[in-house]
Amino acid sequence: MSIETPCDSGQPLACRVCQSELFAKIVSLPAMPLTDDFVSANEPGKAEFLHDIQIFECGQCGVVQNPFDFNYSAYYRDYQYSSGHSGFAQEFMRRYAGVAIDAFAAANGRQPERVLEIGSGDGAQLRCFIDAGTAQVKGVEPSEYLAGIANQAGIDTEVALFDKHILPLGLGQFDICTSSYTFDHVRNPGEYLSVANEMLVEGGILAIEVHDLEKIVKRAEFCLFEHEHTIYLTPDDIQRLAESAGFKVLAINPVPADCVRGNSLIVLAVKVRPALFVAARKPGGNPALLALNAHIQDLTRRIDQWVCDLPEGASVVGFGAGGRGVMTLAGLQHHGRFKALFDSNYKSNVYLTPKTRIPVVGPEDWKQFKESYCLVFSFGYLGEITQQLIAEGFAPSRIHSLLDFY
Ligand SMILES: [Zn+2]
């Protein structure tokens, strides 16, 4: 795996959206890992991928971005992350499908018949469309492993990245094009929107979920600045981009806030004209962005301080081996104080976290740590997680949420 840096080839850094040269670096995080690049517990000597993360704001179109292309073909081929097993995630996906179906029906006076999902994983989201009566679904998923699970479960899934190469799958055929945390992984956002437009029928619905840059800035939520994430959008940004690609925005955050994950921005838009992507201008220089790097340093200092201030002899564990846990730990000076990172999707003694080398511990061993303090990184699932920890004997007063530090 590698990062393709334009600097290496002597090229100037260019904006992913409008191709202007990028000058304003707003965040710099040294030696950060990939969120899912766990080190095998049997091979702790093996070096993992570590690279600085640098985030820029475009002075012309205003889009905040990581301009470095991470060469991810090998990574996504093996990518096995799936959040489809939690009851909370299931309920979210049911509602997300519901708002897209309702928006299509309201705009077109009929129920949607064909749904396309980009980055469809193991097919859990498309299953919700089938359960709601959609006749035909199609998934596009770069991970061969996840696409295999989906296909075995009868969810028709193509192993591919979402770019113009998938147009032959059904030009002008789909009623809904949906995605969740995929649009902010693509190299060329204009191409994504144009392709989505071309795959949709007239009046088709584009549903996109990404992380909300406004929340990232407010919380100094640096864990979301990942090698795998290419763009960071505010509600205004995504509206501007969608309109540039022939869509009209119908709703922003149509799913109730208590049903969505930790940092979510959902936009529903309707196709009103053919694709012809031209990036709209919005000058950069947002003062909140200029102060972001200092806010991030303040956040990591406060978490480090909390860890150091725990009572003498107390041990601490983290909860959630997703991107939030892995990246937050990688930004802490005192990550060595964490004795374990809990996650229900993993077994014990198999993985260490990248960079910080903390053992990932599965549910069968949580009891052994019941006297510990626990910092819940995946706070979107805090209710569920707190119940699980209390059932294992953890004291409620020792369970803390990362959200409280934001
Ligand atoms: Zn730009």
Residues whose N, C-alpha, C, O or C-beta is under 5 A from the ligand:
A	BS01	ZN	C15 V17 C18 Q19 S20 C58 Q60 C61 G62
